Amino acid sequence: MPVPTLQRSRALDQAIRLVVDECATRHGMSERPTRLLLEAVLRGTNDNILLAKVCGVSVNTIKTQRRQLLRITETDNLCQLTHCIVREALRRALAR
């Protein structure tokens, strides 16, 4: 049985993009790790193979970028980081 997907509003997607951009600016992240983070959050996945296909890079590149993201943002794992971003984006989207 397929798992139902979460329907997101345009406002939430815009808020997610804004929060990811702010996070990237705050931590001085380059374009590739920023795209990895954005894709992970928007797609709701931390699957290296899927993220590599979407970003057009190798799985090893995704692993390297993931390590950089975690080091830069001082988080323990990508799920924790994406959770923080989604929570902040939801707060902003609901505040409108």
HELIX and SHEET records of a PDB file:
HELIX    1   1 ARG A   10  HIS A   27  1                                  18    
HELIX    2   2 GLU A   31  ARG A   43  1                                  13    
HELIX    3   3 ASN A   48  CYS A   55  1                                   8    
HELIX    4   4 VAL A   59  THR A   73  1                                  15    
HELIX    5   5 LEU A   78  ALA A   95  1                                  18    
END                                                                             
